[in-house]
Amino acid sequence: MNGLLHRFIKKGERVNCLLLFLAALACFFYINKSNPPMSSPDEHYHIVRADTLSRGEILLENEQGRITGTTLDSAYVEFMSLFTMLGFDKNKISMAGQINQSKSLNWGDKKQYLKAPNVSLYFPAIYIPQSIALITGKASGMSIYNTYMLARIITFISSMLIIFLAWRIYPIPALAIAVMALPMSVFQFSSASIDGTVIALTFLIMSLYAALIKQDAEASTHRWQTVLIYSLIFIVGTCKPNLAALLILPFSLTFITGNKKHLLYSLATALPIIAWTVIAILHTNDGGVRHSGISNAGIFSHYLHHPIEMINIIFGTMFDPFFINSFAHQFVGVLGWLDVPLPEWVFRLFVVLLVTLVIMALKEFKPLYKKSCYIAILAGFSASVILIFFALLIQYSPFPTTRVIGIQGRYFIMPAIVLSYIFSANKITQKETAILFVMFAISTLMVKELLFKHYF
């Protein structure tokens, strides 16, 4: 670990890291001026889940006859109600007025029950940054608004530090940085939801995997990397179930490095992920969001007994032109609660830039690893994508159905980062650096402008 820290701060790189961090922080505060609270989908419920962690509540309340939720400060519920973003119309509601009103709300002793089944399935470790902000804000007497802003700042800073750590462990390929430079990613990093943290942890997992590939079967000098990659996969796999598929990557090290211990480590990580998922599902009553009267377990059982029907629905959705177009636009950037789209020319520009980077990466590609490494990355990517469709088919789609409903383009950001590490051996060229700079600059400017135009 000392060797890692030494490399992280060695002469000549400290200034570069500091400059990059300050630039990222400047972009964050630049966007923050136009980004009102709770502008990211379900962000208010993510703060609720962070609040339960700050109070030591691992499982949410699940009393018989009530939809799963938690008892929390009623002032926060009032704060939430001021920022009902779905269907927001600035001609009917003054966002500046709502923000000013919210600044007068303080944490208190009055409690009320709030339904929150959509975050009940998440293991709360991912909410540590937000929880630190909530504990700090309450202890220091900060208003709810200032506490929320502190949560944004701490979440963003922790995400940036994780990404820098990933880079120091193994250089991040240009295509992965391009995914982070998309307007959708930039927008998520500016919120207090978990998406920015999960994106950062995906970078760290993939850089750890690339570093571990190089280890000999008996290597022990980087044992902490092995512990870390399995721990992180547990964290992301229990908050974004499709990312449990990333366990394929360290499992493949059994065959790549010849270290049979990875077989045991993979099993030891898979079992807790499965156990948490089962416990959380059984503990959650969502009232039948899209399939009233039928539990998620009942839907799961149906498709388990009718696999051909399930396959037809999933692949029918994947290759439906309407959904492909929708996913593509949302992946690049449909901000807010999916009601702040990019101008079409901006979307097309980013598509062109991404395609250009893919072509450049393919031209420079020189396989340095065993074929099994690339197969593992492709398998991890494919499984994580398929699990998105499977999870939403069970949890959110109506029953019966012919298409999976509820999938958002941002769900594909993490799988795209995984896939981009196929080019992890490529060095970033000056041309790629220029394109990435343009992408970050346009994203920052567009996100701020579009949010301001929509909300103020």
Disulfide bonds with the S-S distance in Angstrom:
none
